[in-house]
Amino acid sequence: MDKIVRCEKCGAMVKVLIDCTCENCGIKCCGETMKEISAEEAEKYLENK
């Protein structure tokens, strides 16, 4: 299953190929950990751009 994360500050989105397995870790943007979103949410966001 694909994992997509998005920055809540700037809206950048990343499709994760291999996720980090470290404790309390994740992909960061604008100094904050990006939040996971569904594929449907990503599509809606892209349609509005």
PAZAPA-4460 file (N, C-alpha, C; in steps of 0.05 Angstrom, whole numbers, plus 32768, in hexadecimal, padded with zeros to 4 digits):
% residues 49
    n_x    n_y    n_z   ca_x   ca_y   ca_z    c_x    c_y    c_z   seq   type   mol
   8011   7FE8   8000   8000   8000   8000   8012   8019   8000     1      M     A
   800A   802C   7FF0   8019   8045   7FEE   8014   8057   8006     2      D     A
   8028   8064   8010   8025   8077   8026   802C   8092   801B     3      K     A
   801A   80A5   8020   801E   80C1   8017   801D   80D2   8030     4      I     A
   8031   80E4   8032   8032   80F7   8048   8031   8113   803D     5      V     A
   8025   8126   804D   8023   8141   8044   802B   8154   805B     6      R     A
   8038   816A   8053   803F   817F   8066   8027   8191   806B     7      C     A
   8020   8195   8084   8009   81A5   808A   800E   81C3   8087     8      E     A
   8028   81CB   8085   802E   81E8   8082   802F   81F0   8065     9      K     A
   803E   81E1   8054   8041   81EA   8038   8032   81D9   8024    10      C     A
   8028   81C2   802C   8018   81B1   801A   8028   819D   800A    11      G     A
   8043   819D   800E   8053   818A   7FFF   804A   816D   8005    12      A     A
   804A   815C   7FF0   8043   8140   7FF3   8059   812E   7FEA    13      M     A
   805C   8117   7FF8   8071   8103   7FF2   8064   80E8   7FF2    14      V     A
   806B   80D8   7FDD   8062   80BC   7FDD   807A   80AC   7FE8    15      K     A
   8075   809E   7FFE   808A   8090   800C   808F   8074   7FFF    16      V     A
   80A7   806E   7FF7   80AE   8054   7FEC   80B6   8041   8002    17      L     A
   80C8   804A   8014   80D0   803A   802A   80CF   804C   8043    18      I     A
   80BE   8046   8056   80BB   8057   806D   80D0   8052   8082    19      D     A
   80D6   8066   8092   80E9   8064   80A8   80DD   8052   80BE    20      C     A
   80EE   8042   80CB   80E5   8031   80E0   80F0   8039   80FB    21      T     A
   80FD   8050   80FC   8107   805A   8116   80F0   8063   8128    22      C     A
   80F5   8063   8142   80E0   806C   8155   80DE   808A   8154    23      E     A
   80C6   8095   8153   80C0   80B1   8154   80CF   80C0   813E    24      N     A
   80CC   80B6   8125   80DA   80C1   810E   80C6   80C4   80F7    25      C     A
   80CE   80D2   80E2   80BD   80D5   80CB   80C8   80E9   80B8    26      G     A
   80BB   80EC   80A1   80C4   80FF   808D   80BB   811B   8097    27      I     A
   80CE   812E   8095   80C8   8149   809F   80C9   815D   8089    28      K     A
   80B8   8172   808C   80B7   8188   8079   80B0   81A1   808A    29      C     A
   80BC   81B7   8084   80B6   81D0   8093   80BC   81CC   80B1    30      C     A
   80CE   81BA   80B8   80D5   81B5   80D3   80C2   81A3   80E3    31      G     A
   80AD   8199   80D6   809A   8188   80E4   8096   816D   80D5    32      E     A
   808E   8158   80E4   8089   813E   80D8   8070   8140   80C7    33      T     A
   8073   8135   80AF   805D   8135   809B   8047   8121   80A4    34      M     A
   802E   8127   809E   8018   8116   80A7   800F   8104   8090    35      K     A
   8008   80EB   8097   7FFF   80D8   8082   7FE2   80DF   807A    36      E     A
   7FDE   80DE   805F   7FC3   80E3   8054   7FBC   80CC   8042    37      I     A
   7FA2   80C9   803C   7F99   80B3   802B   7F9E   80BB   800E    38      S     A
   7F9D   80A7   7FFC   7FA0   80AD   7FDF   7F89   80BE   7FD6    39      A     A
   7F71   80BA   7FE1   7F5A   80CB   7FD9   7F5E   80E8   7FE1    40      E     A
   7F69   80ED   7FF9   7F6F   8108   8001   7F84   8115   7FEF    41      E     A
   7F98   8106   7FE7   7FAD   8110   7FD6   7FA1   8118   7FBB    42      A     A
   7F90   8107   7FB0   7F83   810D   7F96   7F72   8126   7F97    43      E     A
   7F62   8129   7FAD   7F51   8141   7FB0   7F63   815A   7FB1    44      K     A
   7F79   8158   7FC0   7F8B   816F   7FC3   7F97   8176   7FA8    45      Y     A
   7F9F   8162   7F98   7FAB   8168   7F7E   7F97   8173   7F6A    46      L     A
   7F7E   816A   7F6C   7F69   8175   7F5A   7F64   8192   7F5F    47      E     A
   7F67   819B   7F78   7F62   81B7   7F7F   7F7A   81CA   7F79    48      N     A
   7F90   81BF   7F71   7FA8   81CF   7F6B   7FA8   81D9   7F4F    49      K     A
***
